[in-house]
């Protein structure tokens, strides 16, 4: 078990329970206790392709959040997360999504603890988002992130906002285990993780970011120096001689730019990076496109957005991503009703082969507390050399019902 999760389960989880009981017993205007608890079902129409996988699964999750604001405007936030899964022990996991103290001053903001930070503008691929590690057992869309220990100081001025990050501890990526779906034929053995740095997970990473609005333009320029969040997967064997993948985390430098431009009903957006240190060659990667919104379509209160994006990686077939030269599109429908009903239908086409995948994400509230979320993903015409070939039979329908308090 990773050191961070072990500490969290043995020390921080009992502390959370004590704090939660104390907060609910003595609730004041300065305290807020919110969060959600829910259940999820994953249905796979096709039989499992790899040995050990379960055809379907169910899980329970909880994420409470405690927030306290002091008279000075400074604040404290604590948001742990836990999931219990029926099929994959690796998906049963605990994490601290946030445990942060914000010290608010007139000329700067200082945040200490565990946080989630998002960088980026595009819809399908979040290329420049590098501060937090991906919680891959949660979802293959890579949007779920592990909490990152950090110190962050932020200066906001008329000429822009400057953020400096010190990241003293590295979080390993979570991977689907033997019983889970949406994985390759070979299980990733996280107990044999390798690092380029001799300090391993205690290597200090650094990042800075400058962001500012220039009229209708929103621009972010960032630099990251430290341990790559994307491991290189090496071939190996376990103690019984079975083939496994061994993650190796290398030291990288990444310079990135994200930009968005709004004009009328058009939203133009793009992300680009230049990375050194991962593999033998330096490389560029970029993604960008547009979203155009039709308001009050069909003489109703609904809005319809049309999305188009292109993703490219100069490593092409050697890239450790499925998006080396792909074209994506989508339709976003917002009913603008009392239940906040929304749906996003999208597709991604590989421009070098016939491979494509389709996805649907939809949500609707029921009353003041219940939220139903539905996701569907399917992989079509995956050739044998495609990045997602080993997941070709993992068409999935995912249903989640959460109660927010």
N, C-alpha and C positions, 0 to 999 in steps of 0.2 A: 504494500500500500504506500503511495507517495507520502512524503513527510508532511506536506501541507494538509492533506485530507486526514491523516492520522491525528495530527494536532487538533484539527477542527472537530473531529468526532469525540475525542477524549476530553477536551477542555472547553471549546467554544460552544458546542451544542448544549451541554448542561448549563452553561452560563446563559445561553439564549433562553432556555426554559425558565430560569430564575428571573431574568429580566422581564420576560413576557408576563409572568404571573404578577410581578411587582407593578408593571405598567397598567395592566387591566384593573388592578386593585386600587390604584391611586391615579386616576386619569385626570389631567389638567389641560388647560387650553394650550400649553406649550408642547404637549406630547401628542403624537399621532401614532396609532397602531393600525396598520392596514396590511393588505396582502391578498393571497388567494390560495385555495386548496382545490384540487380537481382530480379527475380521472381521464385516462387516455386509452383508446383501443387502436391497435394497428392491425389492419387486415391486408393480407397478401393473397391475391387471387391465384397466383402461380405457386407451385410447390417449391420448396427450398432447393437451391441448386448445389449448395455446399454441405458437406457432412457436418452434423451437429446443430444445424440451424433449425429453429422453430418456425412453423408456418405463420402463426399469429402471436400477438402478445397483448398484454394489458398492463397498465402501470398507474400508480398513484403519485401525485406530487404536491408539495406544499412550499410556499415561499411567503412567509410573514415579513413585514417590514416595520421597524420601529424608527420614528423620526422625532427628534427633539430640537427645538430652536431656542437659543438663549436670548436674553434681553439685548445683547450686543449685536444680534443678527447672525452670529456664528451658529453652527448646527452640528448635530451628530446623527448619523444614519446607520442602521444595521439591517441587512437583508440577506438571511441565509436561504439556502435552497436544498431540498431533498427529493429524490425520486426513488421509488421502489418498483422494479420491473419484474415481470413474471418469466421472461424468456432469457434475459441476458444479465448475468451478475455484474458485468462491466457497466451496464446502464443504470444499475442501482448505485447511486452515488450521492454524496453530500458536497456542497460547495458554499462558500461565502461569496455571494454576488457583490455585496458591499458592506464595508465596516469602516466608515469614514468620518473623520472630524474635519469640519470646514472652519477655518479661522478667517473671518471676514474683516478686512481693514479697508480704509479709504483708498489706499493706493495699490493694494494687491490682495490676492486671495491665496491662502495656503491650505491644501488638502493633504491629509495624512491618513494612511490606512490601506484598505482594499477597495478598489473601484472598478467600474467599467467605463471606458472611454471609446467613443466612436468617431472615426474619421471617414469621410467619403460622401459621395453624392449620387452614384448610379444605383440602378434598381437590381440588376441580376447578379453582378459580381462586385463585391466590395474590395477592390484591389489594394488600396492604400491603408486599410484598417489593420494596424499592426500592434497596437499597445496590448490588447488582451489576447489570450489564447483561445482557440476555438474549442468549444465543448461539443465534439463531433458525435458523441453518443446521443445527444439531444435531437439533432436534426442534420440532414446532409446539406441543408442550404447554408451552413456555416454562419448563421446569424446569431446563434446562441454562444455566449462567451463565458469563460471562467473569470472570477474576480482576480484582479492583479494587484499585489502589494506595491505601493508606490508612495512617493512624495511628489506633489505637483504644486508649483507656484505659478500664478497667473497674473500678468500685468495687463490691464485694459487701458488704452490711451486713445486719443483722437485719431492717431495714425494706425491703430490696429490693436490686436490682442496677441501677446506673446506668452506661450506656455513652455515651461521647462519641467521635464519628468525625470526622476530617478527611480529606476525599477530594480530593487535589490534582490529579488527572488523570482526565479523563472517557474512558470507553470507548464507542465507537460501536457500535450494534447491528449484528450481522451479518445479511445478507439473502441469500436464495436468488438465484443468478444465472440467466442465460438458459437454461442447460441443465438446471436443476433443476426438480423438481416441487414441489407444495405452495406455489405462489406465485400472485400475481395475473397478469393479462394484461400488465401493464406492469412492466418490470424496475426495481428501485430502483437508482439511480446513486449509490453511496456516494462517488464521487470528487468530487461536487458538493455535499457536505454543507454545510448552513448552521447558524449558531448565532445565538441572540439576543444572547449575551454577546460583547463584543469580544475577550475572552480565549480564546474558542473552547474547545478541549478542556482548556486549562490553567486554567479557572475553578475556584476552590476551592469545593467543596460541603461542607456541614456537616450532621450529623445527631446526634440524641441519642435515647436510649431508656431508659425505666424499666420494669422487669419484676419481678414478685413473685408468690409463691404465697400465697393467702389460703384456707387450708383446702383444699377441693376445687376452688378457682378458681385459674386461671393467667392473669394479665393483663399485657399489654404496651402501653405508651403511648409513641408515637414522634413525632418531628418531623424533617422533612427540608427543607433549604433549598439549592437549587442547580439543576443542569441536569437536566431531565426525561429519564428513561431511555426514555420512549416518544416517538418523533419524530412530528411532523406531516408527512405526505407531501404535498408540493406537486407540481402538474403542471408538466412541463417537457419539453424536447426535447434530444437529444444533438447532437453535431456533424454527424450525418448526417440530422437532422430527424426521427428516430424519437422517439415519445413515451416519456418516462421519468418516474419518481417521484423527487423530490429530498427527502431527509430534512432537516427543520429541528428543532433541539433548543432548546426554550424554557426560560426560567428559571421555576421553580415553588416554591411552598411547600406542603408536604403534612403534615397532621396525621392520625394514624391510631391506631386501637385494634384490638388482637386479643385474644380472650378464649376460654378453654375451661373447661368445667365437667364433672367426672366424678361420676356417681352410679350405683352399681351397674354394670350392663352398658351404661349410656348414656354417650355422650360428646357433649356439646353444644359447638358451636364457632362463632365468628363473627369477621368482619373488617369494618372500616368506615374510610373516609377522607373527608377534606374537602381539596380541592386548589384552589389559586388560581394563575393565571398561564399556564395552558395554554389557548389560545383566548380567546374574548371573554368567556366566562362561567365563574364558579366553579362547582364541582359537588360533589355527594356521590356516593359509591358504597358498596355494602355487599354482603356475601355471608355466608351462615350456614346452619346446619342441624345435623344430628345423625348419629351412627353408633351403631347398636345391634348388639352382638355376641352371637350364640348360641354358647355353648361346647359342645364335644363333641356336635355335631349328628349325627343319625342313628346314635346310640350308637357314635360313633367318636371319634378324637382330634382331628378337624377342628373349626375355628372358622369361623363364617359371620357376616360383618358386613353390615348393611344401611345404606346411606348415602342421605341426602336433603339437598339444598342449594338455596337460592334466591339468584340473583345479579341485582343491579339497579344501574343507572347513571342518574342523573337527566338526563344528556344524551340518553338514549334513542337515536333514529336518528342523532344527530350524534356518537355515541361512536366512538372509534377502537378498539373492541373488539367481538367477537362476542357478548359477554355483557351486553347492555343490559337485558334482562328475560327471564331464562331459569330454568328449573327443571331441576336435575340429580339423578340418582340412580345408585346403584351397588350391586353385590354383591361383597364381598371374601371370598375363600375361602383359608384357610391350612390346608394338610394337616397341618402340624406333624410332618412326617416327617424322616428323616435327610437328605433332599435339599433341605429348605427350600422345597418346592414351594408357590407362591402364584399367585393369579390375581385380577384385578380387572376386572369387566365393568361398564361405565358408559354412560350416555346423557345427552344434554342436549337439552331441548325449548325452542325459542323460544316464549314465551307470546304474542307478537304475530303469529306466522305459523306455517306448517306446517313450517318448517325444523327439522331435528334432526340430530345426529350421534351415532354409536355408537363405542365404543372398547373394546378388550380388551388388557390387559397381563398377561403371565404370565412366570414365571421358574422355573428348576429347576437345581440344582447336579448335576454329575456328578463324583463323586470329590471330592478336596480342592481342585481347582484350576479346573475348568471350570464356567462359568455360561452357560446358554442363556436368552436373553430373546426373547420373541415379542410383537410389538405389531400390532394391527389397528385401522384407523380407516376409517370410511365416512361420507359426507355424504348426507343424504336430503332430498328435497323443498325444495331451496334456491331461493327465489324470486329474481327478477332484482335486487331491491333489497337482498338479504341480504348481510351482511358477507363471508360465505364463498362467495358465488355463483361467483366465478371459480376456486374450487378444487373445484367440484362433481363433477368426474370424477377427482379425485385420491384415490380409494380406495386404501389402501396396506396391504400386509403386509410387516412388517419383521422380519427374523431376525438375531439377533446372538449370536455365540459368542465368549466372552472367556476367556482363560487368566489367572488371578490367581496372582502369585508373591510 
